[in-house]
Amino acid sequence: MKVIDIINQNAAQKKTFFSFEYFPPKTENGVENLYERLDRMSELNPAWIDVTWGAGGSTSDLTLEICANAQKLVGLETMMHMTCTNMPKEQLKEGLRRAKEYGIQNILALRGDP
């Protein structure tokens, strides 16, 4: 579901909602820990989760993986951040292609810091 639809639906019902934002971990242990937390925190019923994208695409693969797994394995709606500054166009296109392949409908395109 698109985040704008989630926002509009909750606003129409005057329902309070929230999301969580996650930063891709730097280590394998951190990734395992994040997946455990995603599972536990999903019980709090966030409207969606945001997953950041490191500057210059430094975490792009992991960001895509986390979003795909959060949707497929945990059932969370995701909003993938995509930082576009200092990114080759081909890497951006590949990120968008993979997001579509994984069923990620929500992308927050950011200029980012140069």
C-alpha positions as CSV (number, residue, x, y, z in Angstrom):
1,M,0.0,0.0,0.0
2,K,1.3,3.5,-0.7
3,V,2.2,5.6,2.3
4,I,0.1,8.5,1.1
5,D,-3.0,6.2,1.2
6,I,-2.1,5.0,4.7
7,I,-1.8,8.7,5.8
8,N,-5.1,9.7,4.2
9,Q,-6.9,6.6,5.6
10,N,-5.7,7.3,9.1
11,A,-6.4,11.0,8.9
12,A,-9.9,10.4,7.6
13,Q,-10.5,8.2,10.7
14,K,-8.8,10.7,12.9
15,K,-6.5,7.8,14.0
16,T,-3.1,8.3,15.5
17,F,-0.3,6.5,13.6
18,F,3.5,6.3,13.6
19,S,6.4,4.9,11.7
20,F,9.9,3.7,12.6
21,E,13.1,4.7,10.8
22,Y,16.0,2.3,10.5
23,F,19.6,2.8,9.5
24,P,21.3,-0.2,7.8
25,P,23.8,-1.7,10.2
26,K,27.5,-1.8,9.4
27,T,28.1,-5.4,10.6
28,E,26.5,-8.8,10.0
29,N,25.7,-9.0,13.8
30,G,24.0,-5.6,13.4
31,V,21.9,-6.9,10.5
32,E,20.8,-10.0,12.5
33,N,20.0,-7.7,15.5
34,L,17.9,-5.4,13.2
35,Y,15.9,-8.4,11.9
36,E,15.1,-9.5,15.4
37,R,14.1,-6.0,16.3
38,L,11.9,-5.6,13.2
39,D,10.1,-8.7,14.2
40,R,9.5,-7.5,17.8
41,M,8.8,-3.9,16.9
42,S,6.3,-5.0,14.2
43,E,4.0,-6.0,17.1
44,L,3.6,-2.3,17.9
45,N,1.9,-2.0,14.5
46,P,3.7,0.9,12.9
47,A,1.9,2.3,9.8
48,W,5.2,1.7,7.9
49,I,8.9,1.8,8.3
50,D,11.5,3.9,6.7
51,V,14.9,2.5,5.8
52,T,17.7,5.0,5.0
53,W,20.1,4.8,2.0
54,G,23.7,5.8,2.8
55,A,25.4,8.7,1.1
56,G,26.6,7.9,-2.4
57,G,24.7,4.6,-2.3
58,S,27.0,3.2,0.4
59,T,24.2,1.0,1.8
60,S,22.0,0.7,-1.2
61,D,22.1,-3.1,-1.5
62,L,21.4,-3.5,2.2
63,T,18.7,-0.9,2.2
64,L,16.9,-2.8,-0.6
65,E,17.4,-6.2,1.2
66,I,16.0,-4.8,4.5
67,C,13.0,-3.3,2.7
68,A,12.3,-6.5,0.7
69,N,12.6,-8.7,3.8
70,A,10.5,-6.4,6.0
71,Q,7.7,-6.6,3.5
72,K,8.0,-10.3,2.6
73,L,9.0,-11.8,6.0
74,V,7.5,-9.5,8.6
75,G,4.6,-7.9,6.6
76,L,5.6,-4.3,7.2
77,E,5.0,-1.6,4.6
78,T,8.2,0.1,3.8
79,M,9.4,3.5,2.5
80,M,12.9,3.2,1.0
81,H,15.0,6.3,1.2
82,M,17.1,6.9,-1.9
83,T,19.8,9.6,-1.7
84,C,20.6,10.8,-5.2
85,T,23.6,13.1,-4.7
86,N,26.9,11.7,-5.9
87,M,25.2,8.7,-7.4
88,P,25.8,7.5,-10.9
89,K,22.6,7.5,-12.9
90,E,23.0,3.8,-13.7
91,Q,23.1,2.9,-10.0
92,L,20.0,4.9,-9.3
93,K,18.2,3.2,-12.2
94,E,19.3,-0.2,-10.9
95,G,18.1,0.7,-7.4
96,L,14.7,1.7,-8.8
97,R,14.5,-1.5,-10.9
98,R,15.3,-3.7,-7.9
99,A,12.8,-1.8,-5.8
100,K,10.1,-2.4,-8.3
101,E,11.1,-6.1,-8.5
102,Y,10.8,-6.4,-4.7
103,G,7.4,-4.7,-4.6
104,I,8.7,-1.6,-2.8
105,Q,6.0,1.0,-3.7
106,N,7.3,3.9,-1.5
107,I,10.5,5.7,-2.3
108,L,11.6,8.9,-0.7
109,A,14.1,10.5,-3.1
110,L,16.4,12.8,-1.4
111,R,19.0,15.2,-2.7
112,G,21.3,14.5,0.2
113,D,24.5,16.2,1.1
114,P,27.1,16.8,-1.6
